[in-house]
Amino acid sequence: MTSSAVEASEARLRRRTRRRGSPSRVIESGGLLLLLIALLLFFGLMPASRDTFFSAANISNLLGNQSVTGIIAIAMVIPLVSGYFDLSVAAVAGIANVTVAAALSGLGTPIPVAILLGMAVALLCGVINAVLVATLKLNGFVVTLGTYTLIGGVILFFTGGQTIYQGIPLELGAWGIAKIFGIPAPFFLLIGVALIAWYILMQTPFGRRLESIGTNEKGARLVGVRVDRSIFISFLLSAAFAGVAGVLLTSRSGGADPNAAPAYLFPALTAVFLGATAIRPGKYNVWGTIIGVFLIAVAINGLALSGADTWITPVFNGLALVLAVAVSTLLGRRQKKNDPNRPSPPTAPSSAKSGDDESSQALVGV
Amino acid sequence: MAAADPARGSVLPAPGSAAGGVNFVSLSKRFGPVQALEDVTFDVARGEIHALCGGNGSGKSTLIKAVSGLQPADKGGALIVDGHEYRAEEITPVLSAAAGIRAVQQDLGLFHDMTVAENIALGSTFPTRLGRIRKGDLHRQADALLERFSIDAAPTDLLGDLGRVAQTQVAIARVLQDHLDEPRGLLILDEPTASLPIEEVEMLLTALKSYAAAGQSILYVSHRLDEILTWTDRTSILRDGRYQGTYASADLDEGALVELITGRAVASLASGRRAVPESSDVVARLKDVDAGPLRGIDLEVRAGEILGIAGLQGSGRTELLQVMFGVQRVERGAVELDGEPVVLRGPLAAMNAGVAMVPEDRVHESSFADMTIDENMSISVLSEYWRGGFFRRGRIKADSWDLADRFGVKVADVSDPLTSLSGGNQQKVILSRWIRREPRLLLLDEPTQGVDVGARSDIYAIVREVARAGTAVVVVASDLEELALVADRVVVLRQGRITAEVEADDIHAYRLTDLIYGKDIA
């Protein structure tokens, strides 16, 4: 009895005296946020941009515009936590956008019905992805790249390549530019969506099971996780969030441009990878992704205000994507160094569920 | 120490290095506190098939990794190949290959979706012109090699379509192709016959004999004692990283070899095992079950009993556990849990029926390396911590600390990643994940694989405690001494069938060794 009491108190002592993370770990998880703050200060103080950068119009423009990117990026994070890419999210947002706009403009349906229609079409796309990846077990990266392209084509067919701006009720567009306490309403939607995604991923058994799948799919199955079902649901959730982004885009732009939404793929992808370098380094996560979205947006916005040409956007996006992948992969590899037996980290696309002939290749020196 | 009867085995003098061949000189390797290899010195003569024997953890693979440069040995040792001396700590894979050391791993490292010719070329170079592969030359070269090694295959055959013997021969031909005319160096074969049926073993060994006759030195690692005695020239034995001597294989018999490998004369071992009373409830029963490699399995385990499964890899031992965990589909026969017939449609169904399984391969099948220790401990009971829409993280942590204390897991913080722990401690985390569910039936597949000696006895103490509390336990272990210590009863599996059953007082490692190799079915 006494000895176990001593052990228990020792254990409590250890619990209390545990280190609260080393300085390097703090810098690692907060680094991206610091970088964002540094960028804000830089463009806020730089002569070329300081007059306009912190103006109310510019800030609310930034917050409003990036809400769509942010929600699309979050849609991508959810299946990615279980190790599966969903590249179709931007196109799914696009088809929801077009559906809502077309229903309002052509059919004159009430706004709530139009929104429901848009969400239904998005979910239908989610079901298709889920069946292909979770049920038929096809490579998620390639399949969703396929559905991304396919849905983009369907959008073009459906719209005839024309934009839809006529007959959109003003209330819908008004919400997209409305402000609450001086902050654009869409930003609150983004925060709401992020909270829901964070809650699902971090606070529910489902979310934790998704992460166990992403870490070790076979192991997850052997602790009773219904792997296929979980992946299926993650693709449905992803499509639902993409649908929300599509609806928001309709409101922000007061209609639909068939080319608008699919262009969000790369900014969102970059943000997701940047996000995996922050908050929970080496893992895809919601808050890191949001920081990533704004980091890119602030940089591009600041550069544009400083008079940089339009080519700066793709150059910066591309650089950021490559750097993000490099940093998150290297972070993962450094963790791997501590444990040579560990399966490869879930950071680079190559490690997303595919064949693993790497070891035999290494043996013959290919 | 010297367990062998000196009349049967004698240490042979090393032939001079002038004759070629390979000398291992004083090779040592230390991993932290573990001395994996200690001052190992022996030689392989030119044109000799030299067997390397030892139990699990005896240092065989450490030795192979040391000489092939994957994990160089510690300073002080040396490797002499065909008269050239290399310092042990300086050996790299490139240096080892240049010296003529060629290893063929158990999994062969071949590409099943590629042709035989391509597989061969991948071990050397593709004949090209202006960067384009010249198919004609590729196939001519492969053809010549196949003929030379008398391999029953065409260059254009897909490797996956070949038989296992031909595949092994292709793997051997691939590593030997660059110095065909003057055999040199050392060919290391790691359990090449492990997955071969008996009748094909002879085909492969006949082929090996002919390579040796042509002057190739071969280091042959195998667990099959009869092969070693029949086909090899000399045998060296490792035990706990230490060299136990080299003997002419013709002078040994199975009894002597088993003694040398286990280091124990025939004597009973102290253990906590006991016969479980007939009155104890039968927790699990298999009736005439066919599943995967298993045929006609009849088996029962009682509450409080530790049932050991002895068998070689590929004997169906893993599948036997998987049948009871809903992973391996049952083709025929019936499975009963607590007297009720059940159909287990997956791990979740098995868990709900009170079954728990610790799989064999910790890295790929049970550890969540990216997740924390407390997450790894609680993954099996997640929903219990979810109340009112949130996790009770405080409870998860507190319970994880308690589990760490109870199972003797040495942790700095339960929020650290699982990979901050040693292998033994990781395995205790996995065990705690399952035992906390208080299973009726606990299945353990090689629970002490890759675990140091201290953690090993901890783990078995835990298992015994769990059994005493009324859980039925089934343990698969390759280490037969370990099995003899922990099991109350052992069944022997061979080629998918139960070939023997050994009761409490008759369980001895040497006896189990005989039984799993198919000798003396009593």
HADDOCK unambig.tbl for C-alpha pairs under 7 A between the chains (distance, minus, plus):
assign (segid A and resid 18 and name CA) (segid B and resid 413 and name CA) 6.52 0.50 0.50
assign (segid A and resid 203 and name CA) (segid B and resid 390 and name CA) 5.45 0.50 0.50
assign (segid A and resid 203 and name CA) (segid B and resid 391 and name CA) 5.96 0.50 0.50
assign (segid A and resid 204 and name CA) (segid B and resid 390 and name CA) 6.64 0.50 0.50
assign (segid A and resid 205 and name CA) (segid B and resid 382 and name CA) 6.03 0.50 0.50
assign (segid A and resid 205 and name CA) (segid B and resid 383 and name CA) 6.03 0.50 0.50
assign (segid A and resid 212 and name CA) (segid B and resid 368 and name CA) 6.51 0.50 0.50
assign (segid A and resid 215 and name CA) (segid B and resid 368 and name CA) 5.71 0.50 0.50
assign (segid A and resid 215 and name CA) (segid B and resid 369 and name CA) 6.77 0.50 0.50
assign (segid A and resid 215 and name CA) (segid B and resid 370 and name CA) 6.05 0.50 0.50
assign (segid A and resid 216 and name CA) (segid B and resid 364 and name CA) 6.75 0.50 0.50
assign (segid A and resid 216 and name CA) (segid B and resid 368 and name CA) 5.92 0.50 0.50
assign (segid A and resid 218 and name CA) (segid B and resid 364 and name CA) 6.81 0.50 0.50
assign (segid A and resid 218 and name CA) (segid B and resid 365 and name CA) 5.48 0.50 0.50
assign (segid A and resid 219 and name CA) (segid B and resid 364 and name CA) 6.47 0.50 0.50
assign (segid A and resid 219 and name CA) (segid B and resid 365 and name CA) 4.08 0.50 0.50
assign (segid A and resid 219 and name CA) (segid B and resid 366 and name CA) 4.56 0.50 0.50
assign (segid A and resid 219 and name CA) (segid B and resid 367 and name CA) 6.69 0.50 0.50
assign (segid A and resid 222 and name CA) (segid B and resid 347 and name CA) 5.84 0.50 0.50
assign (segid A and resid 223 and name CA) (segid B and resid 347 and name CA) 6.79 0.50 0.50
assign (segid A and resid 223 and name CA) (segid B and resid 380 and name CA) 5.93 0.50 0.50
assign (segid A and resid 224 and name CA) (segid B and resid 347 and name CA) 5.04 0.50 0.50
assign (segid A and resid 224 and name CA) (segid B and resid 348 and name CA) 4.13 0.50 0.50
assign (segid A and resid 339 and name CA) (segid B and resid 419 and name CA) 6.13 0.50 0.50
assign (segid A and resid 341 and name CA) (segid B and resid 363 and name CA) 6.48 0.50 0.50
assign (segid A and resid 342 and name CA) (segid B and resid 363 and name CA) 6.58 0.50 0.50
assign (segid A and resid 342 and name CA) (segid B and resid 369 and name CA) 6.40 0.50 0.50
assign (segid A and resid 360 and name CA) (segid B and resid 109 and name CA) 4.74 0.50 0.50
assign (segid A and resid 360 and name CA) (segid B and resid 110 and name CA) 6.77 0.50 0.50
assign (segid A and resid 363 and name CA) (segid B and resid 109 and name CA) 6.68 0.50 0.50
assign (segid A and resid 364 and name CA) (segid B and resid 122 and name CA) 6.59 0.50 0.50
assign (segid A and resid 364 and name CA) (segid B and resid 123 and name CA) 5.57 0.50 0.50
